Amino acid sequence: MSTFDTGAAPRFSTGFSAPRLSRFVARILEARAARAERLATFRALSRLTEHELDDIGLTRADVNALR
C-alpha cells in the first residue's frame, strides 16, 4: 500500500522573491522615465531650424535617432 505525506504543504517556486520583483519593477520605471526624457528632447530639438541645429553641432538625422 502506498502512503502520502499530507502534512507538508507543496512548495512551488516562481523564481521571484520580493527584492527581485522590486528590482524588476524599478528597472521598468527607470526605462519609462528614460523614454519620456528622450521623447521630450526629441520634441524640443525637432522644433529647431537646420541653422539652429548646426549651431549646436547636430543634424536632423541626429535628432531623428532619438526616436
Backbone bond lengths (Angstrom), bond angles and torsions (degrees), N, CA, C in turn:
res aa  C-N    CA-C-N  psi(-1)  N-CA   C-N-CA  omega(-1)  CA-C   N-CA-C  phi
1 M - - - 1.437 - - 1.526 108.10 -
2 S 1.315 116.36 140.94 1.458 122.44 -179.42 1.516 110.21 -88.78
3 T 1.320 114.62 148.86 1.463 119.55 176.13 1.523 108.51 -121.30
4 F 1.310 115.47 148.46 1.453 122.33 177.81 1.508 108.93 -122.09
5 D 1.320 115.33 139.49 1.458 120.17 176.14 1.529 107.55 -87.49
6 T 1.307 116.51 104.30 1.463 120.47 -178.74 1.521 111.75 -100.09
7 G 1.304 117.54 3.65 1.459 120.52 -178.07 1.518 113.61 -82.62
8 A 1.321 117.59 -23.48 1.462 120.31 -177.00 1.530 110.03 -102.12
9 A 1.298 114.81 137.89 1.461 119.71 177.09 1.527 108.59 -74.69
10 P 1.309 117.79 143.07 1.465 119.24 178.67 1.527 110.38 -66.43
11 R 1.296 115.41 145.76 1.468 120.86 -179.74 1.517 108.92 -110.33
12 F 1.308 114.50 122.73 1.453 120.83 176.22 1.519 107.56 -122.23
13 S 1.294 116.99 135.34 1.457 120.85 179.82 1.517 109.46 -112.95
14 T 1.302 116.11 125.79 1.457 120.69 176.37 1.517 110.82 -91.51
15 G 1.316 117.47 -8.51 1.448 121.03 -178.12 1.523 113.25 84.92
16 F 1.319 117.50 -0.18 1.458 121.11 -179.65 1.515 110.36 -111.42
17 S 1.298 114.91 123.48 1.455 120.47 171.33 1.527 105.86 -104.88
18 A 1.298 117.04 165.92 1.463 120.73 -179.25 1.532 111.80 -58.07
19 P 1.328 120.32 -46.57 1.470 119.40 179.10 1.533 112.38 -64.67
20 R 1.325 116.03 -37.33 1.463 119.89 179.74 1.527 110.57 -66.40
21 L 1.307 117.28 -43.21 1.457 121.70 177.69 1.527 110.35 -64.26
22 S 1.309 116.62 -38.68 1.464 121.62 178.55 1.528 110.66 -62.48
23 R 1.327 117.31 -43.62 1.465 120.98 178.14 1.526 111.03 -64.60
24 F 1.326 116.57 -38.84 1.459 121.77 178.43 1.530 110.66 -61.34
25 V 1.312 116.51 -47.37 1.466 120.90 179.04 1.530 110.36 -64.27
26 A 1.319 117.32 -40.26 1.462 121.46 179.15 1.531 110.63 -61.99
27 R 1.344 117.35 -41.12 1.466 120.29 178.56 1.521 111.13 -64.75
28 I 1.312 117.28 -38.45 1.469 120.39 177.44 1.526 110.18 -63.30
29 L 1.316 116.82 -45.61 1.460 120.35 -179.64 1.531 111.78 -64.78
30 E 1.322 116.92 -38.25 1.464 120.69 177.46 1.522 110.50 -65.26
31 A 1.317 117.35 -40.45 1.463 121.38 179.17 1.529 110.72 -64.37
32 R 1.326 116.40 -40.96 1.472 120.02 178.51 1.528 111.01 -65.16
33 A 1.332 116.81 -39.77 1.464 120.85 179.18 1.532 110.17 -65.84
34 A 1.327 117.06 -41.53 1.463 120.74 179.06 1.525 110.62 -64.88
35 R 1.321 116.74 -39.52 1.464 120.23 178.49 1.528 110.69 -65.17
36 A 1.322 117.14 -41.58 1.467 120.89 178.68 1.536 110.37 -62.42
37 E 1.328 116.83 -39.12 1.461 120.85 178.95 1.527 111.08 -66.82
38 R 1.350 116.51 -43.01 1.460 120.05 176.97 1.528 111.36 -61.20
39 L 1.326 116.38 -40.83 1.459 120.77 179.95 1.531 110.94 -65.20
40 A 1.320 117.08 -41.67 1.467 120.80 178.11 1.525 110.47 -63.91
41 T 1.330 117.33 -41.15 1.463 121.23 177.59 1.518 110.60 -64.48
42 F 1.332 116.03 -44.23 1.462 120.58 178.22 1.530 111.10 -58.45
43 R 1.313 116.68 -46.40 1.465 120.21 -179.20 1.532 111.70 -62.94
44 A 1.332 116.40 -42.21 1.470 119.86 -179.72 1.523 110.85 -65.63
45 L 1.322 117.16 -44.80 1.466 120.26 -179.03 1.527 111.66 -70.70
46 S 1.316 117.47 -29.28 1.462 120.90 179.16 1.520 111.76 -65.18
47 R 1.298 116.92 -25.82 1.467 121.44 -179.85 1.533 112.90 -77.94
48 L 1.323 117.03 -14.86 1.463 120.48 -178.41 1.525 111.14 -77.72
49 T 1.325 115.38 151.50 1.461 120.77 175.80 1.529 109.11 -78.99
50 E 1.340 115.42 167.94 1.472 120.06 177.23 1.532 110.40 -59.69
51 H 1.320 116.91 -38.48 1.476 121.07 179.65 1.537 110.64 -64.66
52 E 1.315 116.37 -43.73 1.479 119.98 179.20 1.522 111.19 -65.02
53 L 1.326 116.29 -39.95 1.469 119.41 176.82 1.524 110.58 -63.36
54 D 1.330 116.41 -42.24 1.464 120.86 178.99 1.533 110.80 -61.51
55 D 1.337 116.73 -36.98 1.468 121.11 178.49 1.530 112.60 -60.42
56 I 1.323 116.47 -32.87 1.472 119.52 -179.55 1.530 112.25 -100.69
57 G 1.343 115.24 8.73 1.462 119.69 173.53 1.515 114.99 80.51
58 L 1.319 117.01 26.56 1.465 120.71 179.29 1.519 110.68 -120.68
59 T 1.318 115.35 159.72 1.455 121.45 173.44 1.518 108.30 -118.23
60 R 1.319 115.38 169.25 1.473 119.42 177.53 1.538 110.26 -61.51
61 A 1.323 116.81 -33.75 1.469 120.79 177.83 1.533 111.02 -63.60
62 D 1.331 116.66 -37.30 1.473 120.26 177.49 1.524 109.85 -62.91
63 V 1.323 115.80 -40.68 1.467 120.42 -179.49 1.526 109.60 -66.29
64 N 1.317 116.15 -44.93 1.473 120.26 -179.31 1.522 112.49 -64.87
65 A 1.309 117.45 -25.43 1.464 121.19 178.13 1.525 112.23 -68.26
66 L 1.331 117.13 -15.20 1.466 120.89 -179.90 1.528 112.31 -78.70
67 R 1.301 117.47 -13.65 1.471 120.90 -178.29 1.477 112.29 -58.39
